Amino acid sequence: MAAPRHRVLTEELLTGIADGTYPVGSRFPTEEQLCATHGLARETVRRALRRLEELGLVSRRPGAGTTVVAARPVADYQPFARSAEDILALAVETRIVHPTSAEILLDADTARRVGADEGSPWFVVRGARTRRGDDIPVCWSEQYLRADLPHDKILRVSFQAEDLAGKPVEQIISAALLTDEMARALGADSASAALVITRRHYDRDGHLASVGIHTHPADRYQISTRL
């Protein structure tokens, strides 16, 4: 199933801001022009522009159009999700740089981290994750998908709200040490402390379908709450 059209447009506009096609201070094409160029309905275009406004990237004023006010999202990076919308937002607002992918059989250690049987077949995408418009990596991401499921969603990051609706997600925070591979990609010290956020996604039958493991150097992320 294809990604929602408003999210595809959001991705294109985010890329345009990041690569300088729409520099800070410039104006986007009008809603009418975006509708005509992309063959989209007005509400679809407005949803994409609202998302960019929520990220603090553009300013929208009646009669003045849409102006780019920032080259990167101003909201704090918050990988600990509190809702399905948070998970979808993270997929849009961040990306894995130069990802590698492979079909693997889980060894004992990886099976423990994923929460699946040792020797079971999975598809994995790995790499350093950055916020769009920023080259500084925030974490090392591993996205595991059960081998019998289509790979296109995880490769194209084309998740939809329907993919999460009514399906359990288990989120775990743990501590770990950075491996040599992670440390090199993140510009951190090997074997230094890290904060790991693991999200296990289950299908409607309760079977584990996919797992995201995001490892953050301890000095780059913290969780703070007020009681």
C-alpha positions as CSV (number, residue, x, y, z in Angstrom):
1,M,0.0,0.0,0.0
2,A,1.4,3.4,-1.0
3,A,2.2,6.1,1.6
4,P,-0.6,8.7,2.2
5,R,-0.2,11.5,-0.4
6,H,0.0,14.3,2.3
7,R,3.0,12.5,3.8
8,V,4.7,12.1,0.4
9,L,4.3,15.8,-0.1
10,T,5.6,16.5,3.4
11,E,8.7,14.4,2.6
12,E,9.3,16.3,-0.6
13,L,9.0,19.7,1.0
14,L,11.2,18.6,3.9
15,T,13.8,17.6,1.4
16,G,13.5,20.9,-0.5
17,I,14.1,22.8,2.7
18,A,17.0,20.6,3.7
19,D,18.8,20.8,0.3
20,G,18.3,24.6,-0.1
21,T,15.6,24.5,-2.8
22,Y,13.5,26.5,-0.3
23,P,16.0,28.5,1.7
24,V,15.1,30.3,4.9
25,G,13.1,33.4,4.0
26,S,11.8,32.1,0.8
27,R,8.1,31.3,0.0
28,F,6.6,28.0,-1.0
29,P,4.4,27.9,-4.1
30,T,0.8,28.7,-3.2
31,E,-1.6,26.0,-2.2
32,E,-3.2,26.2,-5.7
33,Q,0.2,25.8,-7.3
34,L,1.1,22.8,-5.1
35,C,-2.3,21.2,-5.9
36,A,-1.7,21.6,-9.7
37,T,1.9,20.5,-9.7
38,H,1.3,17.4,-7.6
39,G,-2.2,16.6,-8.7
40,L,-3.5,16.8,-5.1
41,A,-6.6,18.0,-3.4
42,R,-6.5,21.2,-1.4
43,E,-7.0,19.5,2.0
44,T,-4.1,17.1,1.2
45,V,-1.8,20.0,0.6
46,R,-3.0,21.8,3.7
47,R,-2.2,18.7,5.8
48,A,1.3,18.6,4.6
49,L,1.8,22.4,5.2
50,R,0.3,22.0,8.7
51,R,2.9,19.3,9.6
52,L,5.7,21.6,8.5
53,E,4.3,24.4,10.6
54,E,4.1,22.1,13.6
55,L,7.8,21.3,13.1
56,G,8.6,25.0,13.2
57,L,9.9,25.1,9.6
58,V,7.4,27.4,8.0
59,S,5.1,30.2,8.9
60,R,1.6,30.4,7.3
61,R,-0.4,33.6,7.3
62,P,-3.6,34.4,5.3
63,G,-2.7,36.6,2.4
64,A,1.1,36.2,2.9
65,G,1.5,32.6,1.9
66,T,3.9,30.1,3.4
67,T,7.4,31.3,4.3
68,V,10.3,29.1,5.3
69,V,11.5,30.2,8.8
70,A,13.9,27.4,9.8
71,A,16.1,24.9,8.0
72,R,15.6,22.2,10.6
73,P,12.8,21.2,13.0
74,V,12.9,23.3,16.2
75,A,11.0,20.8,18.3
76,D,13.2,18.7,20.7
77,Y,14.0,15.2,19.5
78,Q,11.9,12.9,21.5
79,P,12.3,9.3,20.5
80,F,10.3,8.0,23.4
81,A,6.9,7.7,21.8
82,R,3.6,8.2,23.7
83,S,1.3,7.5,20.9
84,A,1.0,6.0,17.4
85,E,1.3,9.6,16.0
86,D,4.6,10.0,17.8
87,I,6.0,6.9,16.0
88,L,4.8,8.1,12.6
89,A,6.2,11.6,13.3
90,L,9.6,10.1,14.1
91,A,9.6,8.3,10.8
92,V,8.9,11.5,8.9
93,E,11.2,13.8,10.9
94,T,14.3,11.5,10.9
95,R,16.1,9.2,8.5
96,I,18.8,6.6,8.5
97,V,21.9,7.8,6.6
98,H,23.5,5.3,4.2
99,P,21.5,2.4,5.5
100,T,22.6,-1.2,5.0
101,S,20.1,-4.1,4.8
102,A,20.3,-7.8,4.9
103,E,18.3,-11.0,5.4
104,I,19.6,-12.7,8.5
105,L,19.1,-15.6,11.0
106,L,19.1,-14.2,14.5
107,D,22.0,-15.3,16.6
108,A,21.5,-15.7,20.4
109,D,22.4,-12.1,21.4
110,T,20.3,-10.5,18.6
111,A,17.4,-12.8,19.3
112,R,17.5,-11.7,23.0
113,R,17.5,-8.0,21.9
114,V,14.8,-8.4,19.3
115,G,12.6,-10.7,21.5
116,A,12.4,-13.5,18.9
117,D,13.6,-17.1,18.6
118,E,17.3,-17.8,17.9
119,G,17.7,-18.9,14.3
120,S,14.5,-17.3,13.1
121,P,14.7,-15.4,9.8
122,W,14.4,-11.6,9.8
123,F,15.1,-8.6,7.5
124,V,17.1,-5.8,9.0
125,V,18.0,-2.2,8.1
126,R,20.8,-0.6,10.1
127,G,22.5,2.8,10.2
128,A,23.1,6.1,11.9
129,R,19.9,8.1,12.3
130,T,19.8,11.9,11.9
131,R,17.1,14.6,12.0
132,R,16.2,15.8,8.5
133,G,18.3,18.8,7.6
134,D,21.0,17.9,10.1
135,D,24.1,15.8,9.5
136,I,24.8,15.1,13.2
137,P,23.6,11.5,14.1
138,V,21.4,11.2,17.1
139,C,21.4,7.4,17.4
140,W,22.1,4.1,15.8
141,S,19.0,2.5,14.5
142,E,18.2,-1.2,13.7
143,Q,14.8,-1.9,12.1
144,Y,14.0,-5.6,12.1
145,L,11.1,-7.0,10.1
146,R,9.8,-10.6,10.2
147,A,11.1,-12.3,7.0
148,D,7.7,-13.3,5.7
149,L,6.4,-9.7,5.6
150,P,6.8,-7.3,2.7
151,H,10.0,-5.3,2.9
152,D,8.8,-2.2,1.0
153,K,7.3,-0.4,4.1
154,I,10.5,-0.5,6.1
155,L,12.7,0.4,3.1
156,R,10.5,3.3,2.0
157,V,9.4,4.3,5.5
158,S,5.9,4.3,4.2
159,F,4.1,3.6,7.5
160,Q,0.5,4.8,7.9
161,A,-1.7,5.3,10.9
162,E,-3.6,2.2,9.8
163,D,-0.5,0.1,10.2
164,L,-0.4,0.8,13.9
165,A,-4.1,1.1,14.7
166,G,-5.3,-1.7,17.0
167,K,-1.9,-3.3,17.1
168,P,0.1,-3.5,20.4
169,V,3.4,-1.8,20.7
170,E,5.8,-2.6,23.5
171,Q,8.3,0.1,24.3
172,I,11.3,-0.6,26.5
173,I,14.1,1.6,27.8
174,S,17.4,0.0,28.7
175,A,21.1,0.7,29.2
176,A,23.9,-0.7,27.0
177,L,27.4,0.0,25.8
178,L,28.2,1.2,22.3
179,T,29.7,-1.4,20.0
180,D,32.7,-0.4,17.8
181,E,30.4,-0.1,14.7
182,M,28.0,2.1,16.5
183,A,30.7,4.3,18.0
184,R,32.4,4.9,14.6
185,A,29.1,5.8,13.0
186,L,28.1,8.2,15.8
187,G,31.4,9.8,16.5
188,A,31.4,8.5,20.0
189,D,33.7,6.4,22.2
190,S,33.5,2.6,21.9
191,A,32.1,0.8,24.9
192,S,30.7,4.1,26.3
193,A,27.3,4.3,28.0
194,A,24.2,4.4,25.8
195,L,20.4,4.6,26.3
196,V,18.4,2.2,24.2
197,I,14.8,2.5,23.2
198,T,13.3,-0.7,21.8
199,R,9.8,-0.8,20.2
200,R,8.3,-4.2,19.5
201,H,5.3,-4.1,17.1
202,Y,2.8,-7.0,17.2
203,D,0.2,-7.9,14.7
204,R,-3.5,-8.3,15.6
205,D,-2.9,-12.0,16.4
206,G,-0.3,-11.1,19.0
207,H,2.7,-12.2,16.9
208,L,5.9,-10.1,16.8
209,A,6.0,-8.4,13.4
210,S,8.8,-5.7,13.6
211,V,11.2,-4.3,16.1
212,G,13.0,-0.9,16.2
213,I,16.1,-0.7,18.4
214,H,17.5,2.8,18.7
215,T,20.8,3.3,20.6
216,H,21.7,6.8,21.8
217,P,25.0,7.9,23.3
218,A,24.3,8.7,26.9
219,D,25.4,12.4,26.5
220,R,23.0,13.0,23.6
221,Y,19.7,12.1,25.0
222,Q,17.9,12.0,28.4
223,I,14.3,11.5,29.5
224,S,12.9,14.0,31.9
225,T,9.5,14.0,33.5
226,R,7.8,16.1,36.2
227,L,5.6,14.4,38.7
